[in-house]
Every structure is written in C-alpha cells, then in structure tokens.
C-alpha cells in the first residue's frame, strides 16, 4: 500500500475519533474492567508480566484466582469474553493508553472500508473514499464503537471483510487476500457472537452466490473461506484460554446465557417448574419459584429473590454453567413452538433496535462507585481525577441525539439502497445477477453486495436476539453497514455518470 493510501486511511481513522475528542476521553464500559483483568491474568500466565507488577489492583474484584482452585467469581464468567481482544486492549493500553486503543480500532474499520471501496468502485477517485468515511463519521454508529473500549466495533469490521471476500474475492491480489483474511480472523476472535454471525452469513451468502452467476464452485470456495476464518478464530480463542485455565486450576467458565434467555422468554419457566416437581435435578430448581422473567436479573442481579447466578456459591455457579446447554435444549424440546415464537419476537425486536445510549455512560461512575473504583478502570482512564467532580465526565453530546441521528440515517440508507436497486438502470443488472457471466457486471455485484449486507443485519439480529436477547447495543454496532453500502452506491453512481459524460463504458 502506497504512502498516499496509508495516509488516507490514517486520516479517515482520525475522523472517527470525534466522540472521544468531544467527551475528553475514549469511553470505558463496565465490562472493560473484566476484559482488562482477564488480559493481565493471561499475560502473567505467559510470563509477559510478573505477578503483582501489572495495572490491576490486588483488591480488584474482577481479578481471577491467584492460586489453583481458589474460589473466584471472574473464573465463572470470563469464558464469555475473548482473551484475544482483551490482550489487544491490554497491550495497546500499556503501550500508549486507551487513546491508542481507540485509534487502532478506528484504523481497522477504516482499512476494511477502504479495501471494499477499492474493489466495489474501482474507477472511483480516492477522494470518494474520504467522502464515504466522512459520512460514516458524522452520521453513523461507527465512531461511537470505534472509541468505546469494547470489542463491538469488530463485529462491523468482520462484516465488511466477509462482504469483500464473498462478492469481490477474485479482484484481490495475494497480499490483499492475506491481509483481508487476517483481519477477518482477528475480528471474529474479538467476540464469541461474531463467529455465529460469520458462520450463518457464510452459509446464506454462499447459497445466494451459488444460485446466481458466480457458480457453485466459486460460491463454495468463498463461503468456505469465511467458514474457515470462523473455525480458526474459535480455535484461537480456545487456545488462548489454556494458559489461564492452567494457572487458575479450573475451567474458565461462561455464564448460563442460554438458560437465562429461554427462562426470560417464558416457556422454559413452566418447563422448569414441571421438571423440578417431577424430581429432575437441575441447579435451577432451587430458583424455580422466583420470577425468572428478565435475563439480566437472572445473570447479574444481586437482589435476593430475583438473583440467580451472581449470588450463588461457587459450586452452584459451576453447576449452572455445566447444565446450561442441557437445560436450554430440554426446555426447547418441551415446547418447541412456544420457544420458536419467543425467539422470532426477540430477533424481530433486535432488528429494529439500534440505540447507542448505553455506550455513553457517565465516566464518573468508574472512579466513585464502591465497586468499580476498586478495579483497573480509574488507572486506565485518562485524567481520572477530574471525573471525581460531578458533571465533569458526563457525555458532552446527548446520547439521545446521536441515537436519533443513527436511526434516521439507517432508515434513509435502507430506503436509498432499495430505491437504487429498483431503478430503471438496474433492471438489466438484476437479470444479469443470475447469469453465468454476471461477474463482469459491476452493477450485478453491487446488487449482491446490498442483498448480502441486508442478510448480515438479519443474521446479527437473529444471533443476538435469539441467544442473548434484544439489546440496543448489539444491533447498533452493525448499523453503520447500511450507510456504508449506500455510500458505495453513491460513489459508484457518480463515477458512472462521469464516465458516460466522457463517452466511456463503466
């Protein structure tokens, strides 16, 4: 990559930093502390950091066990957090603070969009790339997640990489293919849900390509590449847990997300009570008479009479984790139609939720709250002392205004893409989509790109809504894909008009 193009990507990434600049610092999130302590524990297990010489305080409640077999809450939940992205956060923070983390995340997004821009609109000027990135910076959710100290931004980065691989793989040289797959693998490793989304998308995308002019062989090849990236990513995450488990002397568990989800959905509550009354042994039986109507309460509440996982003793939490899949499957088989209806409602609700409000936490909480001030958050937060003053670290941009803007731009982008796909100049290309030589038609490829982008949003809503539940942040992290596709269409349309004026075919 030439210096000019590298400079464009670096500048585009800088545009995405505006939420951090306006608010005075990149945004931390409660889970940031768990990721950070997990990574330091891994670094200590690998010998990179000497025990007791890192950043995480000794009294940090998010620390993992210091000795094999020692009871520890974090050991029961860190299996739900990627040690790969945690290490990314930790190492970059130690090297240059959370500002460096935010900028590298922004660079990853800017690089992924650049790669897609060059193959989707190969004759468009490089200035068009900055226009697309400027639009995403001003009116999408991308800058919010690029500057949030969470792995959410990499869900969108993985999506862009997968789109590029499926639609434009043949236009990439060897070096670009390697770079694309490397970024795709890392982005999937950043969060466990990304592997599910990538796998579903690879299968659905491969089916679309197979029945279109790409041909079955090419479709299988490109779909297999995305599936292989997901497989490598899952294996890499599993491997990263091994040093932590060896040091902890126990399996690094994951909370019973599936049990909490099916219980909150409703049918599983009736099944649990029937099963327990008939003598079936589940750890959940001791909680069968509680409301169990909210998955967050089931997992994280500390309120007696409502809490399940967090307030349980170590033996019970381990049993809840071991029984998670078995209980969820048993509840599903007991009332498949009821659970299917609830899951469809969750997926539909998740599809229309794209609110970024919960990414705008008042950072003062992390230096004054009795729990969070004992974690690593005050140590890694820039100018943390200023946040002790009420109002000094509250978001300076109203989260409701950003959320309304993101929703409006998302809706307009989808309408614009639909309008372009229905345009008279696209009709011949729609027919070309299904023909053998449609790879020669740039418009046919753009149609596939738009259809696959819609499929990505649907796959993300299905995975997150069904497995975890509808939460605004989960869909908002992917919402910028729609305006990106709209921007690519505008860039390509502008180039086509320019070419026609010069009497050249495009």
Secondary structure by P-SEA (a helix, b strand, c coil): ccaaaaaaaaaaaaaaaaaaaaacccccccaaaaaaaaaaaaaaaaccccccccccccccccccccccccccccccccccccaaaaaaaaaaaaaccaaaaaaaaaaaaaaaaaaaaaaacccccaaaaaaaaaaaacccaaaaaaacccaaaaaaaaaaaaaaaacccccccaaaaaaaaaaaaaaaaccaaaaaaaaaaaaaaaaaaaaccccaaaaaaaaaaaaaaaaaaaaaaaaaaaaaaaaacccccccaaaaaaaaaacaaaaaaaaaaaacccccccccccccccccccccccccccccccccccaaaaaaaaaaaaaaaaaaaaacaaaaaaaaaaaaaaaaaccccccccccccccccccccccccccccccccccccccccccccccaaaaaaaaaaaaaaaaaaaaaaaacccaaaaaaacccccccccaaaaaaaaaaaaaaaaaaaaaaaaacccccaaaaaaacaaaaaaaaaaaaaaaaaaaaaaacccc
